């Protein structure tokens, strides 16, 4: 040691100038560093770079808007930051201690900056950079309260700004007020800001009722809200929670026994209905409408939105729809070859879905036909996996659920339920393309059958002939009257549901039947109030006269037969016997299956299919796959609601006994099994006696009962009639429609929309002694209130 000291003294004596220069340089650098630090501190907020601390006294965090169901129950919150404010005295001490011990254990000792942590971070910075932060609760408050002024990127400049504002906050407010502001402002993930909102969202109860384990779970979140989200990552959340509990024990905030019990406490989260996850597709649909009306006001001013949703109906629909989807995937209705929802969840990579799912998807919509109020909306099986709303955004082929629009046009143009249509083979010659020969689901033909039978048996060929007789443009105009806004090219396949529609438009179109002629536009918002209870917006439901009550009543009576003895007879067989009508739908190769049904006070429609269209299963039928979900929903709903009344028959509806094989009045010569009662709008009932079974048709025939075995239309030898060749208008290029109910051959893809059909066309094959009644103009009627809103946005998956 003595030798080293002597060597240093000799060095100083030999090089005095060098030593002085080094000392001056070090002194200069220290002074320069101190000056830089002081000037940075003094000038960091120049030019309004930092917010004025005076504004904190008037600071009010953004409030979320809250959605309520039709009965006033809470549904969800809308806002960039979901937050409910609470006073510090209402926050339990255990919650306060959990946050203080985790985020800033010397909170009550420092004046905004924890110099112990700051020095430690500076010393470690050469190895770790500035990733090891030293933010105090006050500094976090400064960053969270003024995010537009203080950048969130990790840098020393940001830290200095936070420290500067934190010192000013500490100089003006006491610790109690600072902690209150912090606990109401902090981001705790899952869209929750502040301890009250997070407590409700995660645990379904107020922060006042939290226990030690739950308080520690919340205090674990500020470090990384997404990483430790207890909903998505429960194991991580428990591990981090236990770390917080251990910190509290080490700091003497809790006893060893309390710590042990809290660590062993299970993670008990709230269910979706309590935590605000009810009807997510409906909530998002409403949010889009509110955003267009109010903009930023929706997310900042805490509006109260009263909606049309019925939570009990929503739950019933979710249960019925998912139960049926799992039954289809399980093979109950035949072999199912696609990936199931359970298998997809078990083998999905990552936490977020792709938006286009490989498993069976579903959609469901229910509304009140009297005013269009949407009671239920389900846009898919898993909102977290796919936020695409198939009830509102999807374009799907309706198949036979479109047929009631065709038959409504026929009724409006003077046809009656006994009007005969031809269900015999039809071939359409398309230049340059293969022939299109529409087929019925059972690959059979029934010959001439009544309009009623053609609808409830969902016959394709007779419907195509009927639509061609009316004219494609007549059917298109009728669809527009029923609220269909999507493109409908004028070619024959549209009559059996080849043109795509939005499910919400198709299902709401049936309100014209349930209302006896008046269509109601779907709506979801009853009124919007501000925090003072003042009404800001109260939309008026739109109702449009589509048919006369007599015409609509005839259609309802015909559609009742779909459930009683037609393609949806399983509904009646399952025990649902309330007055109801409906229609099944199945598109080519079973890619979409539908059932839309209604009573006097409720319409509901169910759809199943895949996002990438492909056959659901062999022999898929809407009456088998979709109708049971509708039946389960309606059965559960009407256990709690009064039974719906039947539709009152208008006075101008008359009844006649007819022979169904001729559509004319019965005579003593008509076989008994061909005689039935039929309803008519006064003036359209038949006036001639049946001449098909009288003595003029069969000389020597006597009025006896032994003739009841005569079929309606005897099939020709071999069971197939000679095809009738009809040259249709050209088809739109590139459009490949898919007809309904199991049609076996695809429709040609070459049609030209520049040519219009002669709308005075007569039936291709009909009794020439009977001429169809004149057609009536069915142009789009006027609405009696405000116009309906613009159609939904373009879909994402197809």
ABEGO torsion letter per residue (X at the ends): XAAAAAAAAAAAAABAAAAAAAAAAAAAAAAAAAAAAAAAAAAAABGGABBBAAAAAABBBBBBBBBBBAAGBBABBBEABBBBBBBAAABBAAAAAAAAAAABAAAAABAGBBAAAAAAAAAAAAAAEAABBABBAAAAAAAAABAAABBABBBAAAAAAAAAAAAAAAAABBAAAAAAAAAAABBAEGGBBEAAAAAAAAAGBBAAABBAAAAAAAAAAAABAAAABAAABAAAAAAAAAAAAAAAAAAGABBAAAAAAAAABBBBBBBAAAAGABGAAAAAAAAAAAAAAAEAAAAAAGBBBBBABBAAAAAAAAAAAAAAAAAAAAGAAEBBABBBAAAAAAABBEABBAGBBABBBBBBBBBBAAAGBBABBBAEABAAABABBAAAABBBBAEAAAAAAAAAAAAAAGBBAABBBBBBBBBBBBBGBBBBBBBBAAGBBAEBBBAAAAAAAGBAAAAAAAAAAAEAAAAAAAAAAAGBABBBBBBAAAAAGABBBBAAAAAAAAAAAAAGGBBBBBBABABBBBAAGBBABBBBBBBBBABBAAAAAAAAAAAAAAAAABAAAAAAAAGBABBBBEBBBBBBGGABBBBBBBBAABBBBBBBEBABBBBABBGBBAAAAAAAAAAAAAAAAAAABBBBBBBBBBAABBBBBBBAAAGBBBBAABBAAABBBBBBBBGABBABBBAAABAAABBGBBBBAAAAABBABBBBBGGBBBBBBBBBBBBBBGBBBBBBGGBABBBBABBBAABBBBAABBBABBBAABBBBBBBBABBBBBABBBBBBBBBBBABX
